[in-house]
Amino acid sequence: MNNKCNKCENKKFDFKCKKENAINSLFEVEHFLCNLKKVCNTVCLYKILK
């Protein structure tokens, strides 16, 4: 267990990597929400035309 703690302490915080990961995650969420909105619009249109 000491090895795990030592590894954690030895790692430096990489802000650039964390920033890129956060931006990529936000883009993925945005695209998911846009696709969800399109699906909802399609379902509503389907119900109207049915």
Secondary structure, 3 states (H helix, E strand, C coil): CHHHHHHHHHCCCCHHHHHHHHHHHHHHHHHHHHHHHHHHHHHHHHHHHC
